[in-house]
Amino acid sequence: MVKKETKRQHFVPRAYLKYFSLEKSGEFFINAVPKASPTQDKIFTPNIKNVAIEKDIYTLPGDSEGERQLIERLYSDNFEAHYDKVYQILTDPNKKEVTKGERDLIISTVVTMFYRTTKWINSHNKFMARVIHDMFALAKRAGTDYFMFEKERISIAGKTEEQLADEFKLENRPSQVLTQLQVALSLIEARSFNDGINIIKLNDGIDNEFITSDNPVSYYRAGVNEIMPFDPKNVLSVPLDNKHILMLMPYADTETKNLIIRRTDSAMMSVAQKLTANYNQWHNSEKFILGTETGLKEYLDKKEETERPLTPEELKQAEPRRKAFEEVLKKAKDMGLI
């Protein structure tokens, strides 16, 4: 039996999105707001079938269905099919330890979610559009109908900059998604040595919620300004639902790396964790932030105030607390606690 080819392909798995959604008659609906218009009146509620989707984003050239659908099937069969198991492990408060297989599945699920979104491809395409713009202008000034790029002669005869950029996107998409997969597999291997699994749960109020986005996995590294996405020393963070967030922390050792470190935040710790995570989702998103209606409305309502720069007076007032926190952190490091 010939399998039907999947044309509309999700770059954020529906298996992930459904945990931020409401179920109606077997269908799942999530609240969304455009990044370009972040106001409460712009919130709408699409079916997750129509969220974070692009036609043929993973389709490869090939004579057979199997060749063309290789990456789509790999993501679907090896990661999306197991996401419910990952979610249950991570949100079960009684689950204190994972097997090697469970740990490998958790790490590989997060890393592939990190690299499979369109943000990496779109960033590269924007860069190439600038390169094409500059080379196009140079060729015009030189009176030629071509330019050289990486030892290849690129003809501009009868073409506009936009046509050249579109051709680049179409021709390079297969190599881009294959490169993304290759990088993800390499990072999975690198992170498997020392990643620790940390779960933080928010314990305060229905209006204290995590949101997510069309690029849900964040990365950061304390004390480093220029962060490389591939660096296995980065922290990877992804909200699992409106109350739980997963952090892969690159500090575990042989004795601790199979443990799930759980923490429930209340009061100000809960608010601080939510504000940080939700800002990361906003910063990382391409087109949409996503979540429950309550979570999105609360975020949008307080966004301007909570994300504005501190005034000089506020910075001065906060300085003693910052120094005290740094001292506590230093002592904890000296004691080997972190």
Residue frames as qw, qx, qy, qz and C-alpha x, y, z in Angstrom:
[[0.000, 0.888, 0.460, 0.000, 0.00, 0.00, 0.00],
 [0.412, 0.426, -0.014, 0.806, 1.41, 3.38, -1.03],
 [0.294, -0.561, -0.470, 0.615, 1.59, 5.86, 1.84],
 [0.170, 0.909, 0.304, 0.229, 0.02, 9.25, 1.32],
 [0.528, 0.205, -0.173, 0.806, 2.66, 11.95, 1.24],
 [0.271, -0.785, -0.395, 0.393, 2.47, 14.67, 3.87],
 [0.389, 0.600, 0.180, 0.676, 2.61, 18.09, 2.25],
 [0.269, -0.816, 0.045, -0.510, 1.53, 20.33, 5.15],
 [0.754, -0.014, -0.517, 0.406, 4.35, 19.71, 7.60],
 [0.451, -0.879, -0.094, -0.123, 4.52, 20.94, 11.20],
 [0.504, 0.494, -0.455, 0.544, 7.79, 22.41, 12.43],
 [0.255, -0.309, 0.633, -0.662, 6.41, 22.53, 16.00],
 [0.199, -0.121, -0.966, -0.115, 4.82, 19.14, 16.77],
 [0.544, -0.436, -0.280, -0.660, 1.09, 18.98, 17.38],
 [0.752, -0.295, -0.564, 0.171, 1.90, 16.45, 20.11],
 [0.377, -0.075, -0.361, 0.850, 3.62, 19.33, 21.93],
 [0.153, -0.237, -0.108, -0.953, 1.05, 22.05, 21.19],
 [0.541, -0.444, -0.608, -0.375, -1.92, 20.05, 22.46],
 [0.543, -0.383, -0.582, 0.469, -0.76, 20.46, 26.07],
 [0.070, -0.194, -0.153, 0.967, -1.40, 24.21, 25.78],
 [0.291, -0.125, -0.535, -0.784, -4.75, 23.64, 24.06],
 [0.560, 0.072, 0.517, -0.643, -8.39, 22.97, 24.79],
 [0.084, 0.048, 0.944, 0.315, -10.00, 19.84, 23.36],
 [0.548, 0.306, 0.213, -0.749, -13.34, 20.13, 21.57],
 [0.885, 0.328, 0.137, -0.302, -14.87, 17.02, 19.99],
 [0.912, 0.004, 0.266, 0.311, -11.50, 15.36, 19.57],
 [0.514, 0.656, 0.021, 0.553, -9.84, 18.46, 18.08],
 [0.555, -0.497, -0.236, 0.624, -7.36, 20.72, 19.87],
 [0.200, 0.863, 0.196, 0.420, -7.49, 24.52, 19.79],
 [0.591, -0.280, -0.212, 0.726, -4.80, 26.88, 21.03],
 [0.034, 0.966, 0.187, -0.178, -4.78, 30.63, 21.60],
 [0.660, 0.114, 0.203, 0.714, -2.38, 32.67, 19.48],
 [0.051, 0.944, 0.122, -0.301, -1.41, 36.29, 19.00],
 [0.695, 0.600, -0.001, 0.395, 0.74, 37.75, 16.19],
 [0.614, -0.334, -0.109, 0.707, 4.12, 39.06, 17.28],
 [0.231, 0.297, 0.262, 0.888, 3.56, 42.01, 14.95],
 [0.366, -0.513, -0.169, -0.757, 0.36, 43.00, 16.84],
 [0.410, -0.083, -0.824, 0.382, 0.77, 41.96, 20.48],
 [0.335, -0.169, 0.250, -0.893, -2.56, 43.15, 21.89],
 [0.364, 0.103, 0.849, -0.370, -5.40, 41.25, 23.53],
 [0.623, 0.502, 0.196, -0.567, -7.88, 42.10, 20.79],
 [0.475, 0.553, -0.596, -0.336, -5.66, 40.24, 18.28],
 [0.332, -0.212, 0.905, -0.161, -5.88, 36.91, 20.12],
 [0.751, 0.172, -0.300, -0.563, -7.46, 34.16, 18.01],
 [0.648, -0.265, 0.675, -0.233, -8.00, 30.42, 18.52],
 [0.584, 0.427, -0.563, -0.399, -6.83, 28.19, 15.65],
 [0.993, -0.082, 0.041, -0.071, -6.90, 24.42, 15.45],
 [0.462, -0.652, 0.529, 0.285, -3.38, 23.15, 16.16],
 [0.762, 0.311, 0.499, 0.272, -3.57, 21.45, 12.74],
 [0.416, 0.816, 0.195, 0.350, -3.05, 24.93, 11.30],
 [0.325, -0.925, 0.196, 0.030, -0.33, 26.18, 13.65],
 [0.322, -0.659, 0.635, 0.243, 3.45, 26.21, 12.96],
 [0.774, 0.274, 0.564, 0.088, 2.99, 24.61, 9.57],
 [0.157, 0.684, -0.401, -0.589, 4.65, 25.03, 6.19],
 [0.900, 0.382, 0.073, -0.199, 4.19, 23.23, 2.90],
 [0.894, 0.354, -0.138, 0.238, 6.98, 20.79, 1.99],
 [0.189, -0.899, 0.375, -0.127, 9.43, 22.22, 4.52],
 [0.558, -0.466, 0.686, 0.035, 10.99, 18.76, 5.02],
 [0.879, 0.401, 0.243, -0.087, 10.28, 17.25, 1.58],
 [0.378, -0.527, 0.587, 0.484, 13.43, 16.05, -0.19],
 [0.543, 0.481, -0.471, -0.503, 14.05, 15.41, -3.88],
 [0.345, -0.194, 0.917, -0.047, 13.56, 11.77, -4.82],
 [0.365, 0.038, -0.720, -0.589, 11.87, 9.28, -7.12],
 [0.451, -0.342, -0.823, -0.033, 9.97, 7.47, -4.36],
 [0.463, -0.769, -0.198, -0.393, 7.67, 8.48, -1.54],
 [0.824, -0.451, -0.160, 0.304, 10.16, 7.08, 0.95],
 [0.576, 0.127, 0.011, 0.807, 12.99, 9.26, -0.36],
 [0.022, -0.597, -0.177, -0.782, 10.88, 12.43, -0.44],
 [0.593, -0.678, -0.142, -0.411, 9.38, 11.86, 3.01],
 [0.715, 0.078, -0.549, 0.426, 12.56, 10.67, 4.75],
 [0.149, 0.192, -0.446, 0.862, 12.92, 13.60, 7.18],
 [0.555, -0.297, -0.061, -0.774, 9.17, 14.01, 7.73],
 [0.874, -0.191, -0.420, -0.152, 8.88, 10.33, 8.67],
 [0.567, 0.127, -0.568, 0.583, 11.99, 10.48, 10.86],
 [0.122, -0.248, 0.341, -0.899, 10.60, 13.32, 12.96],
 [0.703, -0.222, -0.153, -0.659, 7.12, 11.78, 13.06],
 [0.891, -0.089, -0.438, -0.076, 8.08, 8.18, 13.86],
 [0.665, 0.076, -0.506, 0.544, 11.08, 8.73, 16.14],
 [0.151, 0.057, -0.391, 0.906, 10.10, 11.82, 18.12],
 [0.446, -0.179, -0.055, -0.875, 6.50, 12.99, 17.75],
 [0.741, -0.177, -0.583, -0.283, 5.14, 9.46, 18.25],
 [0.640, -0.196, -0.607, 0.427, 6.86, 9.31, 21.64],
 [0.033, 0.452, -0.176, 0.874, 6.12, 12.83, 22.88],
 [0.671, -0.535, -0.170, -0.484, 3.19, 11.81, 25.11],
 [0.877, -0.226, -0.324, 0.274, 5.53, 9.41, 26.92],
 [0.444, 0.251, -0.239, 0.826, 8.11, 12.19, 27.37],
 [0.275, -0.534, -0.015, -0.799, 5.45, 14.54, 28.72],
 [0.810, -0.473, -0.255, -0.235, 4.10, 11.99, 31.20],
 [0.783, -0.065, -0.338, 0.519, 7.59, 11.22, 32.52],
 [0.304, 0.292, -0.168, 0.891, 8.46, 14.88, 32.98],
 [0.353, -0.450, -0.009, -0.820, 5.20, 15.99, 34.63],
 [0.798, -0.369, -0.469, -0.084, 4.72, 12.98, 36.94],
 [0.230, -0.811, 0.358, -0.401, 5.72, 14.28, 40.40],
 [0.858, -0.379, 0.333, -0.096, 6.43, 10.74, 41.57],
 [0.877, 0.388, -0.020, 0.281, 8.93, 10.04, 38.79],
 [0.414, -0.857, 0.229, 0.204, 12.33, 10.67, 40.38],
 [0.359, -0.482, 0.690, 0.404, 14.66, 8.80, 38.07],
 [0.743, 0.537, -0.105, -0.385, 14.82, 7.84, 34.39],
 [0.882, -0.019, 0.382, 0.274, 16.41, 4.97, 32.53],
 [0.324, -0.350, 0.461, 0.748, 19.13, 5.61, 29.99],
 [0.202, 0.384, 0.745, 0.507, 16.59, 5.07, 27.20],
 [0.070, -0.862, -0.498, 0.064, 14.14, 7.55, 28.75],
 [0.301, -0.738, 0.084, 0.598, 16.89, 10.12, 29.28],
 [0.320, -0.096, 0.609, 0.720, 18.12, 9.75, 25.70],
 [0.120, 0.613, 0.710, 0.326, 14.54, 10.17, 24.43],
 [0.163, -0.888, -0.308, 0.298, 14.03, 13.35, 26.47],
 [0.313, -0.584, 0.299, 0.687, 17.29, 14.94, 25.30],
 [0.270, 0.085, 0.710, 0.645, 16.77, 13.99, 21.65],
 [0.076, 0.747, 0.652, 0.104, 13.18, 15.27, 21.70],
 [0.166, -0.881, -0.127, 0.424, 14.22, 18.69, 23.03],
 [0.324, -0.450, 0.465, 0.690, 17.21, 19.05, 20.70],
 [0.250, 0.296, 0.748, 0.538, 15.26, 18.12, 17.57],
 [0.008, 0.861, 0.506, -0.048, 12.51, 20.57, 18.56],
 [0.291, -0.747, 0.097, 0.590, 15.26, 23.18, 18.94],
 [0.232, -0.363, 0.579, 0.692, 16.68, 22.69, 15.46],
 [0.294, 0.348, 0.826, 0.332, 13.68, 21.75, 13.33],
 [0.163, 0.806, 0.402, -0.402, 11.88, 25.12, 13.40],
 [0.548, 0.710, 0.267, 0.354, 11.94, 27.55, 10.48],
 [0.218, -0.958, 0.066, 0.175, 13.85, 30.24, 12.41],
 [0.570, -0.442, 0.493, 0.487, 17.26, 28.86, 11.42],
 [0.513, 0.378, 0.601, 0.482, 16.34, 28.56, 7.74],
 [0.127, 0.924, 0.328, 0.150, 14.71, 31.99, 7.67],
 [0.366, -0.846, 0.188, 0.339, 17.71, 33.62, 9.36],
 [0.557, -0.183, 0.581, 0.565, 20.03, 32.09, 6.77],
 [0.388, 0.607, 0.579, 0.382, 17.74, 33.14, 3.92],
 [0.057, -0.984, -0.148, 0.083, 17.66, 36.73, 5.22],
 [0.463, -0.634, 0.395, 0.477, 21.45, 36.75, 5.34],
 [0.515, 0.113, 0.662, 0.533, 21.65, 35.42, 1.78],
 [0.245, 0.847, 0.450, 0.140, 19.13, 38.02, 0.62],
 [0.188, -0.932, 0.125, 0.285, 21.53, 40.72, 1.86],
 [0.515, -0.330, 0.603, 0.512, 24.45, 39.00, 0.11],
 [0.454, 0.477, 0.653, 0.375, 22.46, 38.80, -3.15],
 [0.074, 0.964, 0.241, -0.085, 21.50, 42.47, -2.82],
 [0.298, -0.793, 0.343, 0.406, 25.15, 43.54, -2.49],
 [0.494, -0.131, 0.711, 0.483, 26.43, 41.23, -5.27],
 [0.389, 0.690, 0.588, 0.163, 23.57, 42.22, -7.57],
 [0.016, 0.979, 0.042, -0.197, 24.46, 45.90, -7.10],
 [0.400, -0.591, 0.527, 0.461, 28.16, 45.23, -7.73],
 [0.516, 0.204, 0.730, 0.400, 27.37, 43.36, -10.95],
 [0.279, 0.863, 0.418, 0.053, 25.14, 46.19, -12.18],
 [0.139, -0.925, 0.182, 0.305, 27.82, 48.78, -11.47],
 [0.431, -0.401, 0.675, 0.445, 30.38, 46.63, -13.27],
 [0.528, 0.468, -0.292, -0.646, 28.06, 46.26, -16.26],
 [0.138, 0.177, -0.964, -0.143, 28.00, 42.45, -16.11],
 [0.728, -0.187, -0.236, -0.616, 25.08, 40.04, -16.09],
 [0.867, -0.192, -0.452, 0.085, 26.57, 37.73, -13.46],
 [0.218, -0.784, 0.479, -0.330, 28.50, 37.63, -10.21],
 [0.607, 0.191, -0.753, 0.167, 30.74, 35.00, -8.58],
 [0.605, -0.546, 0.283, -0.506, 29.72, 33.42, -5.29],
 [0.710, -0.360, 0.602, -0.062, 31.82, 30.67, -3.69],
 [0.218, -0.322, 0.779, 0.492, 33.49, 29.97, -7.06],
 [0.356, 0.470, 0.800, 0.112, 30.11, 29.61, -8.78],
 [0.009, 0.036, 0.315, 0.948, 28.96, 31.90, -11.58],
 [0.173, 0.555, 0.718, -0.382, 25.51, 33.26, -10.78],
 [0.144, 0.325, 0.508, 0.785, 23.62, 34.73, -13.74],
 [0.101, 0.490, 0.475, -0.724, 21.41, 37.76, -13.15],
 [0.062, 0.018, -0.558, -0.827, 20.33, 38.13, -16.77],
 [0.425, -0.325, -0.534, -0.654, 16.64, 39.01, -16.88],
 [0.571, -0.445, -0.670, 0.166, 16.21, 38.47, -13.13],
 [0.251, -0.810, 0.085, -0.523, 15.42, 40.67, -10.16],
 [0.000, 0.430, -0.748, 0.506, 16.98, 40.43, -6.69],
 [0.680, -0.114, 0.415, -0.594, 13.73, 38.94, -5.39],
 [0.907, 0.276, -0.204, -0.245, 13.73, 36.23, -8.07],
 [0.492, 0.468, -0.677, 0.284, 17.32, 35.29, -7.25],
 [0.260, -0.333, 0.669, -0.611, 16.52, 35.12, -3.52],
 [0.836, 0.038, 0.198, -0.511, 13.46, 32.92, -4.21],
 [0.812, 0.386, -0.436, -0.047, 15.56, 30.61, -6.38],
 [0.185, 0.461, -0.743, 0.449, 18.11, 30.32, -3.59],
 [0.560, -0.207, 0.514, -0.616, 15.41, 29.39, -1.06],
 [0.910, 0.190, -0.009, -0.369, 13.96, 26.71, -3.34],
 [0.722, 0.463, -0.504, 0.099, 17.27, 25.17, -4.39],
 [0.214, 0.434, -0.704, 0.520, 18.83, 25.17, -0.94],
 [0.692, -0.380, 0.150, -0.595, 15.88, 24.02, 1.20],
 [0.962, -0.050, -0.264, -0.036, 16.77, 20.28, 1.02],
 [0.620, 0.283, -0.464, 0.566, 20.38, 20.90, 2.05],
 [0.181, -0.513, 0.315, -0.778, 19.26, 23.26, 4.81],
 [0.811, -0.354, 0.066, -0.461, 16.89, 20.78, 6.47],
 [0.926, 0.077, -0.316, 0.190, 19.45, 17.98, 6.13],
 [0.358, 0.435, -0.440, 0.699, 22.06, 20.22, 7.76],
 [0.486, -0.496, 0.213, -0.687, 19.64, 21.03, 10.57],
 [0.955, -0.197, -0.106, -0.192, 19.10, 17.33, 11.18],
 [0.777, 0.263, -0.382, 0.426, 22.81, 16.59, 11.08],
 [0.059, 0.508, -0.400, 0.761, 23.56, 19.36, 13.58],
 [0.704, -0.422, 0.101, -0.562, 20.74, 18.15, 15.85],
 [0.970, -0.058, -0.234, 0.026, 22.05, 14.58, 15.86],
 [0.570, 0.352, -0.419, 0.613, 25.56, 15.81, 16.69],
 [0.205, -0.506, 0.318, -0.775, 24.26, 18.00, 19.52],
 [0.875, -0.322, -0.099, -0.348, 22.22, 15.11, 20.94],
 [0.879, 0.074, -0.347, 0.317, 25.39, 13.07, 21.16],
 [0.311, 0.428, -0.370, 0.763, 27.34, 15.93, 22.76],
 [0.421, -0.476, 0.195, -0.747, 24.63, 16.72, 25.34],
 [0.880, -0.216, -0.374, -0.199, 24.11, 13.08, 26.31],
 [0.600, 0.179, -0.577, 0.525, 27.26, 13.14, 28.46],
 [0.248, -0.055, -0.519, 0.816, 26.37, 15.77, 31.07],
 [0.327, -0.380, -0.238, -0.832, 22.81, 17.03, 30.70],
 [0.001, 0.189, 0.828, -0.528, 20.74, 17.04, 33.87],
 [0.194, -0.513, -0.661, -0.512, 16.93, 17.08, 33.77],
 [0.051, -0.188, -0.498, 0.845, 15.27, 19.85, 35.79],
 [0.140, -0.591, -0.670, -0.426, 11.54, 20.51, 36.07],
 [0.008, -0.082, -0.379, 0.922, 10.10, 23.68, 37.57],
 [0.120, -0.589, -0.767, -0.222, 6.40, 23.92, 38.39],
 [0.115, -0.335, 0.082, -0.931, 4.49, 27.13, 39.02],
 [0.245, -0.326, -0.871, 0.274, 2.36, 26.85, 42.14],
 [0.035, 0.417, 0.376, -0.827, 0.52, 30.16, 42.26],
 [0.355, 0.566, 0.224, -0.710, -2.81, 31.11, 40.71],
 [0.673, 0.472, 0.554, 0.136, -4.46, 30.49, 37.36],
 [0.333, 0.943, 0.007, 0.001, -3.09, 33.83, 36.09],
 [0.265, -0.745, 0.587, 0.175, 0.49, 32.72, 36.64],
 [0.904, 0.258, 0.340, -0.012, 1.19, 30.70, 33.51],
 [0.380, -0.341, 0.593, 0.623, 3.89, 29.86, 31.02],
 [0.652, 0.648, 0.034, -0.393, 3.28, 30.68, 27.36],
 [0.691, -0.088, 0.570, 0.437, 4.99, 29.15, 24.33],
 [0.259, 0.721, -0.212, -0.607, 5.60, 30.09, 20.69],
 [0.865, 0.490, -0.037, -0.103, 6.39, 28.95, 17.16],
 [0.562, 0.513, -0.544, 0.354, 10.03, 28.55, 18.31],
 [0.691, -0.653, -0.136, -0.277, 9.59, 27.05, 21.78],
 [0.866, -0.256, -0.146, 0.404, 13.10, 25.90, 22.82],
 [0.011, -0.974, 0.181, -0.134, 15.25, 28.68, 24.33],
 [0.853, 0.013, -0.222, 0.472, 18.98, 28.58, 24.94],
 [0.079, -0.934, 0.184, -0.295, 21.23, 30.64, 27.16],
 [0.799, -0.026, -0.364, 0.478, 24.51, 30.50, 29.06],
 [0.378, -0.909, -0.133, 0.115, 25.15, 32.62, 32.10],
 [0.445, -0.723, 0.267, 0.456, 28.02, 35.07, 31.86],
 [0.475, -0.001, 0.620, 0.624, 28.55, 34.66, 28.10],
 [0.275, 0.579, 0.033, -0.767, 27.64, 37.45, 25.68],
 [0.492, 0.424, -0.550, -0.526, 28.25, 35.70, 22.35],
 [0.663, -0.089, 0.695, -0.264, 26.40, 32.39, 22.64],
 [0.268, 0.261, -0.783, -0.497, 26.77, 29.72, 19.98],
 [0.798, -0.084, -0.016, -0.597, 23.57, 27.66, 19.57],
 [0.839, 0.171, -0.515, -0.031, 25.53, 24.42, 19.14],
 [0.090, 0.498, -0.686, 0.524, 27.48, 24.82, 22.41],
 [0.641, -0.300, -0.703, -0.070, 26.58, 21.83, 24.66],
 [0.310, -0.142, -0.562, 0.754, 27.28, 24.04, 27.69],
 [0.299, -0.246, -0.133, -0.912, 24.13, 26.07, 26.99],
 [0.319, 0.218, 0.769, -0.509, 21.01, 25.57, 29.06],
 [0.212, -0.196, -0.685, -0.669, 18.09, 24.43, 26.91],
 [0.216, 0.225, 0.626, -0.715, 14.65, 25.39, 28.18],
 [0.274, -0.197, -0.652, -0.679, 11.15, 24.56, 26.94],
 [0.500, -0.068, 0.424, -0.752, 7.74, 25.03, 28.62],
 [0.022, 0.062, 0.990, 0.121, 5.83, 21.74, 28.71],
 [0.127, -0.687, -0.678, -0.228, 2.43, 23.24, 29.51],
 [0.070, -0.816, -0.068, -0.569, 1.17, 26.35, 31.25],
 [0.630, -0.744, 0.132, -0.181, 2.57, 25.20, 34.63],
 [0.852, -0.310, 0.302, 0.296, 5.71, 23.14, 33.91],
 [0.409, 0.844, -0.338, -0.076, 9.00, 24.04, 32.28],
 [0.956, -0.069, 0.082, 0.274, 11.89, 21.71, 31.43],
 [0.079, 0.910, -0.404, -0.055, 15.52, 22.77, 31.63],
 [0.946, 0.120, -0.110, 0.279, 18.38, 20.65, 30.35],
 [0.262, -0.924, 0.278, -0.008, 21.29, 21.75, 32.55],
 [0.787, 0.462, -0.371, 0.169, 24.81, 20.83, 31.37],
 [0.098, -0.681, 0.590, -0.422, 26.34, 20.06, 34.76],
 [0.916, -0.261, 0.106, -0.286, 25.20, 16.55, 35.71],
 [0.011, -0.548, 0.836, 0.007, 27.64, 13.79, 36.59],
 [0.385, 0.043, -0.904, -0.179, 27.42, 10.00, 36.55],
 [0.080, -0.233, -0.844, 0.476, 25.55, 9.92, 39.87],
 [0.212, 0.472, 0.403, -0.755, 22.96, 12.59, 39.05],
 [0.174, 0.232, -0.491, -0.822, 22.33, 12.58, 35.31],
 [0.270, -0.254, -0.867, -0.332, 19.52, 10.01, 35.49],
 [0.085, -0.478, -0.666, 0.566, 17.69, 11.90, 38.24],
 [0.017, 0.698, 0.418, 0.581, 14.83, 14.32, 37.60],
 [0.246, -0.169, -0.423, 0.856, 15.42, 17.38, 39.78],
 [0.122, -0.688, -0.604, -0.384, 12.01, 18.86, 40.60],
 [0.170, -0.162, -0.368, 0.900, 11.18, 22.22, 42.12],
 [0.032, -0.754, -0.625, -0.197, 7.88, 23.96, 42.80],
 [0.239, 0.121, -0.114, 0.957, 8.10, 27.74, 42.81],
 [0.164, -0.778, -0.604, 0.051, 5.75, 29.94, 44.80],
 [0.208, -0.867, -0.149, 0.427, 5.35, 33.64, 45.50],
 [0.133, 0.874, -0.271, -0.381, 8.05, 35.86, 43.98],
 [0.337, -0.335, 0.811, 0.340, 10.16, 32.92, 42.73],
 [0.489, 0.442, 0.750, 0.051, 7.16, 31.73, 40.75],
 [0.303, 0.907, 0.171, -0.238, 6.55, 35.16, 39.24],
 [0.102, -0.758, 0.514, 0.389, 10.24, 35.63, 38.37],
 [0.440, -0.079, 0.851, 0.276, 10.42, 32.23, 36.70],
 [0.459, 0.653, 0.602, -0.023, 7.30, 32.96, 34.64],
 [0.172, 0.930, -0.044, -0.322, 8.48, 36.42, 33.57],
 [0.221, -0.585, 0.673, 0.395, 11.86, 35.11, 32.46],
 [0.447, 0.125, 0.860, 0.214, 10.46, 32.13, 30.57],
 [0.403, 0.756, 0.507, -0.097, 7.72, 34.13, 28.87],
 [0.076, 0.876, -0.249, -0.406, 10.15, 36.87, 27.82],
 [0.313, -0.346, 0.799, 0.380, 12.34, 34.18, 26.25],
 [0.463, 0.434, 0.766, 0.095, 9.35, 32.87, 24.31],
 [0.277, 0.909, 0.188, -0.248, 8.56, 36.36, 23.04],
 [0.106, -0.769, 0.485, 0.402, 12.18, 37.02, 22.13],
 [0.358, -0.190, 0.862, 0.305, 12.60, 33.66, 20.32],
 [0.552, 0.530, 0.618, -0.180, 9.27, 33.62, 18.49],
 [0.293, 0.060, 0.540, 0.787, 9.09, 34.34, 14.77],
 [0.195, -0.332, -0.466, -0.796, 5.46, 35.13, 14.08],
 [0.628, -0.519, -0.313, -0.488, 3.27, 33.96, 16.98],
 [0.078, -0.254, 0.795, -0.545, 3.24, 33.50, 20.72],
 [0.622, -0.206, -0.647, -0.390, 0.90, 30.75, 21.90],
 [0.068, 0.066, -0.803, 0.588, -0.80, 29.53, 25.06],
 [0.058, -0.592, -0.791, 0.145, -4.02, 29.57, 27.00],
 [0.023, 0.799, 0.310, 0.514, -6.27, 32.61, 26.77],
 [0.539, -0.834, -0.093, 0.069, -5.53, 33.44, 30.42],
 [0.734, -0.310, 0.180, 0.577, -1.79, 33.05, 29.95],
 [0.431, 0.395, 0.331, 0.741, -1.62, 35.24, 26.85],
 [0.145, -0.866, -0.280, -0.389, -3.86, 37.96, 28.26],
 [0.623, -0.749, -0.025, 0.223, -1.86, 38.13, 31.49],
 [0.677, -0.103, 0.245, 0.687, 1.42, 38.30, 29.56],
 [0.275, 0.559, 0.354, 0.697, 0.21, 41.02, 27.19],
 [0.320, -0.887, -0.285, -0.173, -1.34, 43.02, 30.02],
 [0.571, -0.775, 0.125, 0.240, 1.97, 43.26, 31.91],
 [0.821, 0.289, 0.149, 0.469, 4.41, 43.07, 29.01],
 [0.268, 0.812, -0.031, 0.518, 5.23, 46.78, 28.74],
 [0.436, -0.825, 0.226, -0.279, 5.83, 47.26, 32.45],
 [0.872, -0.381, 0.293, 0.093, 7.76, 44.05, 33.15],
 [0.821, 0.216, 0.253, 0.463, 10.04, 44.27, 30.09],
 [0.188, 0.954, -0.033, 0.232, 10.92, 47.96, 30.14],
 [0.591, 0.312, -0.427, 0.609, 14.53, 48.94, 30.98],
 [0.509, -0.653, -0.416, 0.376, 15.17, 49.90, 34.61],
 [0.080, 0.958, -0.021, 0.276, 15.71, 53.58, 35.33],
 [0.413, 0.491, -0.533, 0.552, 19.07, 54.72, 36.81],
 [0.410, -0.465, 0.417, -0.665, 17.36, 55.15, 40.19],
 [0.946, -0.106, 0.031, -0.305, 15.91, 51.62, 40.07],
 [0.805, 0.342, -0.404, 0.269, 19.32, 50.21, 39.13],
 [0.087, 0.539, -0.532, 0.647, 20.90, 52.04, 42.07],
 [0.667, -0.349, 0.310, -0.580, 18.28, 50.67, 44.47],
 [0.982, 0.064, -0.087, -0.158, 18.75, 47.14, 43.13],
 [0.450, 0.638, -0.576, 0.242, 22.56, 47.14, 43.42],
 [0.319, -0.464, 0.706, -0.430, 22.77, 45.97, 47.09],
 [0.869, 0.047, 0.359, -0.338, 20.41, 43.06, 46.35],
 [0.796, 0.541, -0.270, -0.027, 22.45, 42.12, 43.27],
 [0.194, 0.623, -0.685, 0.325, 25.68, 42.07, 45.28],
 [0.571, -0.290, 0.621, -0.451, 24.05, 40.02, 48.04],
 [0.926, 0.254, 0.124, -0.251, 22.78, 37.50, 45.50],
 [0.625, 0.620, -0.460, 0.117, 26.22, 37.22, 43.89],
 [0.132, -0.549, 0.723, -0.398, 27.75, 36.54, 47.31],
 [0.785, -0.062, 0.481, -0.384, 25.26, 33.76, 48.00],
 [0.868, 0.470, -0.104, -0.121, 25.94, 32.32, 44.57],
 [0.342, 0.670, -0.618, 0.227, 29.71, 32.41, 45.16],
 [0.412, -0.399, 0.708, -0.412, 29.36, 30.62, 48.50],
 [0.890, 0.152, 0.288, -0.320, 27.16, 27.95, 46.94],
 [0.743, 0.586, -0.323, 0.026, 29.77, 27.38, 44.24],
 [0.061, 0.630, -0.695, 0.340, 32.59, 27.26, 46.81],
 [0.596, -0.219, 0.649, -0.419, 30.63, 24.61, 48.74],
 [0.019, -0.125, 0.928, 0.351, 30.13, 22.57, 45.59],
 [0.422, 0.400, 0.665, -0.469, 26.35, 22.92, 45.70],
 [0.620, 0.732, 0.207, -0.192, 26.16, 24.26, 42.14]]
